[in-house]
Amino acid sequence: MAGGDMADTVLLEVQDSVATITLNRPAQMNALSVEMMEDMLAVVRGLRNRDDFDVVVICGAGDHFMAGGDLKDFSRYFDQDSAARQVSFRAIIEQLINPIVEVLQGLRQPVVTQVRGACAGFGLSLVLGSDLAVCADNAKFTTAYSAIALPADGGMSWFLPRIVGARKALELLMLAERFDAAEALRLGIVNKVVTADALETETSALVARLSTGPRHAYAEIKRLVAGGPNVTLEAQLQNEADAFGRCGGTGDFVEGVTAFLDKRKPSFRGG
């Protein structure tokens, strides 16, 4: 694999300006074990220091994206008393899950999730936290947490209300009922639903479009959209002005305007 790196449960391949992260426990429906958290954190942290990719794709090996947490793995902590378990599970979230989300959110490159089959728990958090999501029509989603007496992790309680609204988010989190790809599209959780056979092709087409797009503009768009809900309109208008100015100074802006006036497709180079 050109540009490939491997951790036991997570694969990374960087090729043709695309960094593909593959959740790699297909026999367990890519259920999230503690080892998998550690491997994924190592993989995403490694991306921060690389500049050889323009898009990130997160997908699952086999027939599923991620079937939630590996409950058999979590049960290893049951020999601890209540106080010790509280310490253990808080540490898992603080030291492994939270940094994964923070690193992915901090990347300037667009992050795309490609979903098929089961998508539950932290798998759904990854979808909610991605910039764009494409799923197969056989995808099945659930928040899952309350079914095992847990609240949420991976930023789900932050992302979900912002996408579907507080009332619907409470329903999805409290009842943990399954919903299909069509409902995920209706709620705005995914951007596009395609047949399972077309999933790879459709995702590749989207990624190809993003990888040849204006990378500085994409980075500014990500920052503006992520920060917008937390500031006043006045502050966001200033943030837009600052971002507009930075992008206005790039070669890609000149190319975009020139291409429009020349009635041709722009050739962005990230400058």
N, C-alpha and C positions, 0 to 999 in steps of 0.2 A: 504494500500500500504506500503510494507516494505520499510523503509528509505524514505518515501514520505513527501514532503512539498508542500504546495499549496499557490500560490498567485492567485488573482482573475482571471487573464488572462494568466498565465503561470504556468505549473505544473512541479515539479521536483521529480523524483523518482531515488533513488540510490539503486540498487539491483544487486547482483552478479557481483560486481566490475564495473558496468556500470551506469553512470549518464545520465538519459534521461530527456531532456528538451522538453516539449510539449507546443507548441503555442496553446492557448486554447480559441479561439473565433470562433468556427466552424460555427456558424450562420452568421458571418460576413466574412467568408472565411479567418479567422485569420488575417484580416486587422489590421495594426499596429496603435493603438491609443496611446495617450500620457500615459494613465494608463498602457497599455501593455509595453511600454518602461520602465516605472518605475518598474513594476513587474519583467521584464526580467533582468534589471540591478541588482535588489536585489538578484535574483536567481543566476546569474553568479558570483556576488561578493561572495556569500556564498560558492561557490565551491573552491575559492582560499584557504580557510582555512581547507579543508577536504582532507584526504588522503585515503579514502575508495573506490576510483574508479580508473580505469585504462583507460577508454574510455568515451567520451562524445558523445551522440547522440542528434541531434536536429531534431524534426519532428513536423508536424502539426496535430491537432485533426481534425477528419472528412475527407473530400475529397480533401482538399487543404493544401498546405504548408503555403504560405502567399501571399495574393493578394495585396501587396503594402500597402501604407498608408491609414488610415481611413480618407477619405477626409471630411466626415461629421464632424468628430471630429476636423479636422484642420480648418474648416469653422467657428468654434467658435471664432476665432481670427479676423474675418473680421470686427468687430466693432472697432478695433484699427486702428489708422492712419498708414500710410506707415512706418514711423520711429519706431513706437512702435512694429509693426509686425516684422520688421527686428530684433529688439532686442529679441523678443519672440522666433522666429524660430531659431535664432543663438544660443540662450540659450538651446533650446531643443536638438539641435545637440551636442553642447559642453558638456552639463551636463548629457545627457541620452544616445544618440546613440554612441558617441565616446567612452565613458567608457565601454560600452558593448563589442565593437569590441576589445578594448585594453585588456580587461580581457580575452576574448576568445583566442586572439592571444598569450597571455602570459602563458596560461596553458601548462604544460609539457605533458599532456595527448593528444593523438590524438582526434580530433573533426571530427565527421562524420555527414553529413546532409542526411536525408532521405526525398525525395521529391516526392509528388504526386500532380496532379492538378495544380492550379495556383501558380506561383512563380514570384513575381514582386517586384520592388523597393528594400526595405531593405531585403526582403526575398531572392532576388538574391544576395545581398551583403553578407548575411550569408552563402550562398552556395559557393560563390567565396572565402570567407575567411576561409572556413573549410578546413581540411586537405584532406578529401576524401568525395565524394558525390555519392550516389546511387539514381537513380530516376526511377519512373514508366514510362511506355511508354505513359501514358496519361498526362504527365507533360507539361505545357506550360509556357514559360519564356518571360519576357520583362524587360528592364531596367525601363521603365515607366516614369521616372522623367520629361523628356522634354515635354511629353504630357500634363503636367500641369505647364509648364514653370519653372521647377526646374532643377538644374544641376545633382547632385548625392550626396549620403551620405553613411555612413556605410563602407567607404573605397572602394566603387566601382570604383572610378576613379584611385585608386592605384592598386587594384587586377586585374581588367579587362584587362588593357593593358599588364600586365605581363603574363596573361594566353592566350589571343587571339591576342595580338599585338596592337599597337597604332591605325593603320588604321581601323581595325575591331572594336575596342573599340569606336572610334569616330562615326562610323556608328550605332552601337547598342545604344549608348547614345543619339545621335542627332535624329535619326529616331524613336527610341523606338518601333520598330516593334516586333511582337511576333515571337518566334521560338520554334520549338518542341524539344522533347527529343533527337531525332536522331541528330539534329543540335547541341544541347548542348554537346553531346558526341563527335561529330566531332571537335568542337571548343576546347575541353578539359575542359569545364566548369563542367562536371560530369565525373565520372570514369566508370560508368556502367549503362546501361538501362535494365530494366527487366519488365515483365508484372506487371500490378497493383496487381494481385493476389499473385505474388511472392515477392513483395517488402519487406514485413516484414521478410520473411524467408531469403532472400538474404542479407538484412542488418544485421540480427542477425548472420549469418554465418561470415560476415566480422568482425563484432564487437567481436565475439568469438575468431577469429584469432588474432585480435589486443590485446585483453585483456589477452591473454596468451603469448604475445610476449615480447621482451626485452625492458622494459619501459625506461631504461636509454638511450638506443640507439635511441628510438623514440624521446625522448626529445631533444637529440643532433641533430638528423636529422631535426626536426622542426626549431631549431635555425639556423642551417647551411643554409637551404633552404631560410628561411625568410631574413637572413642577407646577403646572397651571392650577390644579385644584387647591393648592396650599398657599396661594398668594392672592392679593387683591387684584382687581382688574388693572389698576394703575401700575402695579408692580409688573404684571404680566405684559402690559403694553410696552414697558421699558425693556423687559426681557426680550420681547419680539424685536424691538428696535436694535438692541445689541446683537442679536443673532442675525438679523437682516444685514447689519453692517459687516459682520464677520464674513458672511457668505457673499456679500457684494464685492468683497475684496479678493475672491478666489478666481482662478482661471476657469473653473467650471461654470461660474456665472457668465463670464464673457462668452464661453463656448455655447451655453444654452441660449443666450440672446442672439448670438451670431447665427446659430443653426436655425432658429425660428425665422429670422429675417431672410436667410438663404433658402428657407423651405426645405430643410433636410433634417435628418435625425441627428441629435447631438451626440458627440463622442466625448463623454466625460472621462477625465483622467485622474480625478481626485486632487487636482491642484488648486 
